[in-house]
């Protein structure tokens, strides 16, 4: 089973390098399956969507990708 949760907050101001032109920040947290190639594909796909649908240039988009399984079994929950 694959699950995806998306939270969009369009009212937050973002400043990249002191510039307040349209920009985006995204985080993807996965429980496995995030390889270097998957990261590249995610960045390319999201960049294309943001540019086409929201007019946000690729240079103004930051994507943080985190695989929880790569952290090991640190949690005792």
Biopython code that builds the backbone (N, CA, C, O; Angstrom):
import numpy as np
from Bio.PDB.StructureBuilder import StructureBuilder

atoms = [
    (1, "UNK", "N", (0.843, -1.175, 0.000)),
    (1, "UNK", "CA", (0.000, 0.000, 0.000)),
    (1, "UNK", "C", (0.891, 1.242, 0.000)),
    (1, "UNK", "O", (1.876, 1.296, 0.737)),
    (2, "UNK", "N", (0.558, 2.231, -0.813)),
    (2, "UNK", "CA", (1.277, 3.494, -0.852)),
    (2, "UNK", "C", (0.331, 4.600, -0.431)),
    (2, "UNK", "O", (-0.776, 4.720, -0.956)),
    (3, "UNK", "N", (0.774, 5.403, 0.515)),
    (3, "UNK", "CA", (-0.033, 6.506, 1.017)),
    (3, "UNK", "C", (0.707, 7.816, 0.805)),
    (3, "UNK", "O", (1.935, 7.863, 0.887)),
    (4, "UNK", "N", (-0.035, 8.871, 0.534)),
    (4, "UNK", "CA", (0.550, 10.194, 0.364)),
    (4, "UNK", "C", (-0.298, 11.192, 1.136)),
    (4, "UNK", "O", (-1.526, 11.169, 1.053)),
    (5, "UNK", "N", (0.363, 12.072, 1.889)),
    (5, "UNK", "CA", (-0.328, 13.153, 2.577)),
    (5, "UNK", "C", (0.240, 14.462, 2.042)),
    (5, "UNK", "O", (1.457, 14.626, 1.964)),
    (6, "UNK", "N", (-0.625, 15.379, 1.680)),
    (6, "UNK", "CA", (-0.197, 16.664, 1.140)),
    (6, "UNK", "C", (-0.808, 17.773, 1.976)),
    (6, "UNK", "O", (-2.009, 17.774, 2.247)),
    (7, "UNK", "N", (0.027, 18.714, 2.381)),
    (7, "UNK", "CA", (-0.442, 19.902, 3.092)),
    (7, "UNK", "C", (0.043, 21.112, 2.300)),
    (7, "UNK", "O", (1.244, 21.269, 2.079)),
    (8, "UNK", "N", (-0.868, 21.950, 1.880)),
    (8, "UNK", "CA", (-0.513, 23.159, 1.140)),
    (8, "UNK", "C", (-0.830, 24.378, 1.987)),
    (8, "UNK", "O", (-1.920, 24.497, 2.547)),
    (9, "UNK", "N", (0.127, 25.272, 2.073)),
    (9, "UNK", "CA", (-0.087, 26.525, 2.797)),
    (9, "UNK", "C", (0.318, 27.660, 1.871)),
    (9, "UNK", "O", (1.498, 27.989, 1.754)),
    (10, "UNK", "N", (-0.648, 28.240, 1.231)),
    (10, "UNK", "CA", (-0.368, 29.287, 0.257)),
    (10, "UNK", "C", (-0.228, 30.669, 0.845)),
    (10, "UNK", "O", (0.136, 31.604, 0.131)),
    (11, "UNK", "N", (-0.507, 30.828, 2.124)),
    (11, "UNK", "CA", (-0.474, 32.159, 2.719)),
    (11, "UNK", "C", (0.839, 32.467, 3.423)),
    (11, "UNK", "O", (1.002, 33.558, 3.969)),
    (12, "UNK", "N", (1.775, 31.529, 3.421)),
    (12, "UNK", "CA", (3.058, 31.761, 4.068)),
    (12, "UNK", "C", (4.005, 32.479, 3.122)),
    (12, "UNK", "O", (4.135, 32.106, 1.956)),
    (13, "UNK", "N", (4.662, 33.502, 3.630)),
    (13, "UNK", "CA", (5.655, 34.199, 2.822)),
    (13, "UNK", "C", (6.973, 33.438, 2.819)),
    (13, "UNK", "O", (7.408, 32.942, 3.858)),
    (14, "UNK", "N", (7.604, 33.344, 1.663)),
    (14, "UNK", "CA", (8.893, 32.669, 1.542)),
    (14, "UNK", "C", (9.886, 33.656, 0.948)),
    (14, "UNK", "O", (9.583, 34.354, -0.020)),
    (15, "UNK", "N", (11.062, 33.706, 1.533)),
    (15, "UNK", "CA", (12.128, 34.546, 1.009)),
    (15, "UNK", "C", (13.358, 33.682, 0.774)),
    (15, "UNK", "O", (13.917, 33.119, 1.715)),
    (16, "UNK", "N", (13.779, 33.576, -0.480)),
    (16, "UNK", "CA", (15.008, 32.863, -0.828)),
    (16, "UNK", "C", (16.064, 33.912, -1.142)),
    (16, "UNK", "O", (15.909, 34.697, -2.078)),
    (17, "UNK", "N", (17.130, 33.923, -0.365)),
    (17, "UNK", "CA", (18.247, 34.847, -0.586)),
    (17, "UNK", "C", (17.779, 36.305, -0.588)),
    (17, "UNK", "O", (18.276, 37.126, -1.359)),
    (18, "UNK", "N", (16.815, 36.613, 0.287)),
    (18, "UNK", "CA", (16.313, 37.974, 0.401)),
    (18, "UNK", "C", (15.328, 38.381, -0.679)),
    (18, "UNK", "O", (14.879, 39.527, -0.700)),
    (19, "UNK", "N", (14.987, 37.476, -1.567)),
    (19, "UNK", "CA", (14.094, 37.749, -2.681)),
    (19, "UNK", "C", (12.728, 37.131, -2.383)),
    (19, "UNK", "O", (12.640, 35.953, -2.038)),
    (20, "UNK", "N", (11.670, 37.923, -2.516)),
    (20, "UNK", "CA", (10.326, 37.430, -2.208)),
    (20, "UNK", "C", (9.499, 37.096, -3.454)),
    (20, "UNK", "O", (8.271, 37.047, -3.385)),
    (21, "UNK", "N", (10.158, 36.871, -4.576)),
    (21, "UNK", "CA", (9.465, 36.414, -5.784)),
    (21, "UNK", "C", (8.832, 35.050, -5.494)),
    (21, "UNK", "O", (9.205, 34.404, -4.514)),
    (22, "UNK", "N", (7.879, 34.594, -6.325)),
    (22, "UNK", "CA", (7.242, 33.297, -6.074)),
    (22, "UNK", "C", (8.268, 32.182, -5.860)),
    (22, "UNK", "O", (9.238, 32.050, -6.607)),
    (23, "UNK", "N", (8.022, 31.382, -4.814)),
    (23, "UNK", "CA", (8.938, 30.299, -4.446)),
    (23, "UNK", "C", (8.143, 29.193, -3.769)),
    (23, "UNK", "O", (6.978, 29.373, -3.415)),
    (24, "UNK", "N", (8.786, 28.053, -3.597)),
    (24, "UNK", "CA", (8.123, 26.923, -2.938)),
    (24, "UNK", "C", (9.140, 26.117, -2.143)),
    (24, "UNK", "O", (10.315, 26.030, -2.497)),
    (25, "UNK", "N", (8.648, 25.532, -1.058)),
    (25, "UNK", "CA", (9.428, 24.623, -0.221)),
    (25, "UNK", "C", (8.561, 23.393, 0.011)),
    (25, "UNK", "O", (7.370, 23.516, 0.296)),
    (26, "UNK", "N", (9.148, 22.221, -0.110)),
    (26, "UNK", "CA", (8.388, 20.988, 0.103)),
    (26, "UNK", "C", (9.242, 19.989, 0.862)),
    (26, "UNK", "O", (10.466, 19.962, 0.728)),
    (27, "UNK", "N", (8.580, 19.173, 1.656)),
    (27, "UNK", "CA", (9.236, 18.071, 2.356)),
    (27, "UNK", "C", (8.531, 16.780, 1.990)),
    (27, "UNK", "O", (7.302, 16.711, 1.968)),
    (28, "UNK", "N", (9.321, 15.763, 1.704)),
    (28, "UNK", "CA", (8.782, 14.430, 1.464)),
    (28, "UNK", "C", (9.437, 13.501, 2.466)),
    (28, "UNK", "O", (10.661, 13.375, 2.498)),
    (29, "UNK", "N", (8.626, 12.854, 3.280)),
    (29, "UNK", "CA", (9.118, 11.882, 4.249)),
    (29, "UNK", "C", (8.570, 10.527, 3.833)),
    (29, "UNK", "O", (7.363, 10.355, 3.659)),
    (30, "UNK", "N", (9.470, 9.572, 3.677)),
    (30, "UNK", "CA", (9.082, 8.252, 3.203)),
    (30, "UNK", "C", (9.514, 7.181, 4.194)),
    (30, "UNK", "O", (10.480, 7.356, 4.937)),
    (31, "UNK", "N", (8.796, 6.089, 4.193)),
    (31, "UNK", "CA", (9.192, 4.915, 4.975)),
    (31, "UNK", "C", (9.732, 3.880, 3.997)),
    (31, "UNK", "O", (9.123, 2.834, 3.775)),
    (32, "UNK", "N", (10.878, 4.190, 3.423)),
    (32, "UNK", "CA", (11.520, 3.280, 2.480)),
    (32, "UNK", "C", (11.252, 3.653, 1.044)),
    (32, "UNK", "O", (10.284, 4.348, 0.738)),
    (33, "UNK", "N", (12.120, 3.184, 0.162)),
    (33, "UNK", "CA", (11.917, 3.348, -1.269)),
    (33, "UNK", "C", (12.497, 4.608, -1.878)),
    (33, "UNK", "O", (12.345, 4.834, -3.079)),
    (34, "UNK", "N", (13.165, 5.443, -1.075)),
    (34, "UNK", "CA", (13.729, 6.676, -1.620)),
    (34, "UNK", "C", (15.191, 6.436, -2.001)),
    (34, "UNK", "O", (16.081, 6.465, -1.151)),
    (35, "UNK", "N", (15.414, 6.203, -3.269)),
    (35, "UNK", "CA", (16.766, 6.041, -3.798)),
    (35, "UNK", "C", (17.205, 7.363, -4.431)),
    (35, "UNK", "O", (16.411, 8.297, -4.543)),
    (36, "UNK", "N", (18.462, 7.436, -4.840)),
    (36, "UNK", "CA", (18.935, 8.651, -5.510)),
    (36, "UNK", "C", (18.128, 8.929, -6.773)),
    (36, "UNK", "O", (17.805, 10.080, -7.066)),
    (37, "UNK", "N", (17.803, 7.885, -7.514)),
    (37, "UNK", "CA", (17.029, 8.071, -8.743)),
    (37, "UNK", "C", (15.605, 8.531, -8.437)),
    (37, "UNK", "O", (15.060, 9.373, -9.151)),
    (38, "UNK", "N", (15.003, 7.990, -7.387)),
    (38, "UNK", "CA", (13.657, 8.424, -6.988)),
    (38, "UNK", "C", (13.691, 9.902, -6.606)),
    (38, "UNK", "O", (12.795, 10.658, -6.982)),
    (39, "UNK", "N", (14.720, 10.322, -5.858)),
    (39, "UNK", "CA", (14.857, 11.739, -5.490)),
    (39, "UNK", "C", (14.947, 12.613, -6.740)),
    (39, "UNK", "O", (14.275, 13.640, -6.838)),
    (40, "UNK", "N", (15.774, 12.202, -7.685)),
    (40, "UNK", "CA", (15.916, 12.973, -8.928)),
    (40, "UNK", "C", (14.572, 13.095, -9.650)),
    (40, "UNK", "O", (14.210, 14.168, -10.132)),
    (41, "UNK", "N", (13.845, 11.990, -9.718)),
    (41, "UNK", "CA", (12.541, 11.999, -10.393)),
    (41, "UNK", "C", (11.539, 12.887, -9.663)),
    (41, "UNK", "O", (10.773, 13.608, -10.302)),
    (42, "UNK", "N", (11.537, 12.841, -8.339)),
    (42, "UNK", "CA", (10.639, 13.693, -7.554)),
    (42, "UNK", "C", (10.933, 15.167, -7.802)),
    (42, "UNK", "O", (10.021, 15.960, -8.036)),
    (43, "UNK", "N", (12.209, 15.524, -7.748)),
    (43, "UNK", "CA", (12.601, 16.914, -7.965)),
    (43, "UNK", "C", (12.195, 17.370, -9.364)),
    (43, "UNK", "O", (11.645, 18.459, -9.526)),
    (44, "UNK", "N", (12.462, 16.550, -10.366)),
    (44, "UNK", "CA", (12.114, 16.906, -11.751)),
    (44, "UNK", "C", (10.609, 17.048, -11.931)),
    (44, "UNK", "O", (10.139, 18.009, -12.539)),
    (45, "UNK", "N", (9.855, 16.090, -11.402)),
    (45, "UNK", "CA", (8.396, 16.108, -11.563)),
    (45, "UNK", "C", (7.770, 17.286, -10.830)),
    (45, "UNK", "O", (6.955, 18.010, -11.402)),
    (46, "UNK", "N", (8.142, 17.484, -9.572)),
    (46, "UNK", "CA", (7.581, 18.602, -8.810)),
    (46, "UNK", "C", (8.001, 19.943, -9.411)),
    (46, "UNK", "O", (7.208, 20.884, -9.449)),
    (47, "UNK", "N", (9.235, 20.029, -9.875)),
    (47, "UNK", "CA", (9.692, 21.257, -10.522)),
    (47, "UNK", "C", (8.875, 21.589, -11.756)),
    (47, "UNK", "O", (8.527, 22.747, -11.982)),
    (48, "UNK", "N", (8.571, 20.582, -12.550)),
    (48, "UNK", "CA", (7.754, 20.774, -13.753)),
    (48, "UNK", "C", (6.347, 21.243, -13.387)),
    (48, "UNK", "O", (5.818, 22.165, -14.009)),
    (49, "UNK", "N", (5.745, 20.616, -12.387)),
    (49, "UNK", "CA", (4.390, 20.996, -11.956)),
    (49, "UNK", "C", (4.368, 22.421, -11.423)),
    (49, "UNK", "O", (3.496, 23.208, -11.792)),
    (50, "UNK", "N", (5.321, 22.760, -10.558)),
    (50, "UNK", "CA", (5.358, 24.106, -9.979)),
    (50, "UNK", "C", (5.565, 25.176, -11.047)),
    (50, "UNK", "O", (4.965, 26.249, -10.989)),
    (51, "UNK", "N", (6.417, 24.874, -12.015)),
    (51, "UNK", "CA", (6.674, 25.835, -13.080)),
    (51, "UNK", "C", (5.453, 25.999, -13.987)),
    (51, "UNK", "O", (5.082, 27.120, -14.334)),
    (52, "UNK", "N", (4.833, 24.888, -14.368)),
    (52, "UNK", "CA", (3.702, 24.926, -15.303)),
    (52, "UNK", "C", (2.424, 25.460, -14.665)),
    (52, "UNK", "O", (1.710, 26.253, -15.278)),
    (53, "UNK", "N", (2.136, 25.036, -13.456)),
    (53, "UNK", "CA", (0.849, 25.373, -12.834)),
    (53, "UNK", "C", (0.889, 26.621, -11.952)),
    (53, "UNK", "O", (-0.110, 27.331, -11.834)),
    (54, "UNK", "N", (2.052, 26.891, -11.328)),
    (54, "UNK", "CA", (2.126, 28.005, -10.376)),
    (54, "UNK", "C", (3.137, 29.079, -10.767)),
    (54, "UNK", "O", (3.330, 30.040, -10.023)),
    (55, "UNK", "N", (3.781, 28.930, -11.915)),
    (55, "UNK", "CA", (4.782, 29.891, -12.409)),
    (55, "UNK", "C", (5.925, 30.107, -11.422)),
    (55, "UNK", "O", (6.431, 31.220, -11.279)),
    (56, "UNK", "N", (6.324, 29.037, -10.745)),
    (56, "UNK", "CA", (7.460, 29.101, -9.824)),
    (56, "UNK", "C", (8.664, 28.495, -10.537)),
    (56, "UNK", "O", (8.662, 27.305, -10.852)),
    (57, "UNK", "N", (9.694, 29.306, -10.796)),
    (57, "UNK", "CA", (10.870, 28.789, -11.493)),
    (57, "UNK", "C", (11.567, 27.689, -10.686)),
    (57, "UNK", "O", (11.531, 27.697, -9.456)),
    (58, "UNK", "N", (12.192, 26.759, -11.378)),
    (58, "UNK", "CA", (12.897, 25.659, -10.713)),
    (58, "UNK", "C", (13.959, 26.154, -9.739)),
    (58, "UNK", "O", (14.205, 25.513, -8.717)),
    (59, "UNK", "N", (14.582, 27.273, -10.039)),
    (59, "UNK", "CA", (15.621, 27.820, -9.165)),
    (59, "UNK", "C", (15.047, 28.374, -7.862)),
    (59, "UNK", "O", (15.798, 28.693, -6.941)),
    (60, "UNK", "N", (13.715, 28.490, -7.779)),
    (60, "UNK", "CA", (13.068, 29.037, -6.575)),
    (60, "UNK", "C", (12.288, 27.957, -5.828)),
    (60, "UNK", "O", (11.328, 28.258, -5.118)),
    (61, "UNK", "N", (12.695, 26.720, -5.988)),
    (61, "UNK", "CA", (12.014, 25.578, -5.376)),
    (61, "UNK", "C", (13.027, 24.757, -4.593)),
    (61, "UNK", "O", (14.068, 24.376, -5.127)),
    (62, "UNK", "N", (12.720, 24.479, -3.314)),
    (62, "UNK", "CA", (13.593, 23.661, -2.470)),
    (62, "UNK", "C", (12.815, 22.439, -2.015)),
    (62, "UNK", "O", (11.719, 22.563, -1.467)),
    (63, "UNK", "N", (13.374, 21.265, -2.238)),
    (63, "UNK", "CA", (12.730, 20.011, -1.843)),
    (63, "UNK", "C", (13.612, 19.271, -0.855)),
    (63, "UNK", "O", (14.773, 18.979, -1.143)),
    (64, "UNK", "N", (13.059, 18.970, 0.307)),
    (64, "UNK", "CA", (13.754, 18.172, 1.322)),
    (64, "UNK", "C", (13.155, 16.769, 1.281)),
    (64, "UNK", "O", (11.950, 16.597, 1.466)),
    (65, "UNK", "N", (14.000, 15.771, 1.038)),
    (65, "UNK", "CA", (13.547, 14.380, 0.960)),
    (65, "UNK", "C", (14.215, 13.609, 2.085)),
    (65, "UNK", "O", (15.436, 13.641, 2.234)),
    (66, "UNK", "N", (13.406, 12.917, 2.874)),
    (66, "UNK", "CA", (13.918, 12.186, 4.025)),
    (66, "UNK", "C", (13.311, 10.790, 4.052)),
    (66, "UNK", "O", (12.093, 10.629, 3.972)),
    (67, "UNK", "N", (14.166, 9.793, 4.163)),
    (67, "UNK", "CA", (13.722, 8.400, 4.255)),
    (67, "UNK", "C", (13.880, 7.963, 5.704)),
    (67, "UNK", "O", (15.002, 7.864, 6.202)),
    (68, "UNK", "N", (12.774, 7.700, 6.384)),
    (68, "UNK", "CA", (12.834, 7.359, 7.807)),
    (68, "UNK", "C", (13.542, 6.040, 8.063)),
    (68, "UNK", "O", (14.080, 5.842, 9.152)),
    (69, "UNK", "N", (13.558, 5.142, 7.105)),
    (69, "UNK", "CA", (14.236, 3.861, 7.314)),
    (69, "UNK", "C", (15.748, 4.025, 7.278)),
    (69, "UNK", "O", (16.471, 3.188, 7.817)),
    (70, "UNK", "N", (16.239, 5.091, 6.650)),
    (70, "UNK", "CA", (17.681, 5.333, 6.589)),
    (70, "UNK", "C", (18.230, 5.766, 7.942)),
    (70, "UNK", "O", (19.435, 5.672, 8.177)),
    (71, "UNK", "N", (17.365, 6.240, 8.833)),
    (71, "UNK", "CA", (17.799, 6.700, 10.149)),
    (71, "UNK", "C", (18.025, 5.541, 11.111)),
    (71, "UNK", "O", (18.533, 5.746, 12.213)),
    (72, "UNK", "N", (17.663, 4.354, 10.722)),
    (72, "UNK", "CA", (17.816, 3.206, 11.611)),
    (72, "UNK", "C", (16.668, 3.113, 12.588)),
    (72, "UNK", "O", (15.666, 3.815, 12.457)),
    (73, "UNK", "N", (16.815, 2.272, 13.534)),
    (73, "UNK", "CA", (15.755, 2.055, 14.522)),
    (73, "UNK", "C", (16.090, 2.802, 15.804)),
    (73, "UNK", "O", (16.345, 2.181, 16.836)),
    (74, "UNK", "N", (16.092, 4.133, 15.747)),
    (74, "UNK", "CA", (16.458, 4.965, 16.892)),
    (74, "UNK", "C", (15.287, 5.195, 17.836)),
    (74, "UNK", "O", (15.499, 5.412, 19.029)),
    (75, "UNK", "N", (14.080, 5.155, 17.341)),
    (75, "UNK", "CA", (12.904, 5.461, 18.148)),
    (75, "UNK", "C", (12.508, 4.276, 19.012)),
    (75, "UNK", "O", (12.571, 3.123, 18.584)),
    (76, "UNK", "N", (12.103, 4.580, 20.230)),
    (76, "UNK", "CA", (11.641, 3.541, 21.155)),
    (76, "UNK", "C", (10.127, 3.592, 21.337)),
    (76, "UNK", "O", (9.599, 2.999, 22.277)),
    (77, "UNK", "N", (9.421, 4.297, 20.446)),
    (77, "UNK", "CA", (7.958, 4.399, 20.560)),
    (77, "UNK", "C", (7.285, 3.096, 20.269)),
    (77, "UNK", "O", (6.058, 3.009, 20.321)),
]
sb = StructureBuilder()
sb.init_structure("model")
sb.init_model(0)
sb.init_chain("A")
sb.init_seg("    ")
for serial, (resi, resn, name, xyz) in enumerate(atoms, 1):
    if name == "N":
        sb.init_residue(resn, " ", resi, " ")
    sb.init_atom(name, np.array(xyz, "f"), 0.0, 1.0, " ", f" {name:<3s}", serial, name[0])
structure = sb.get_structure()
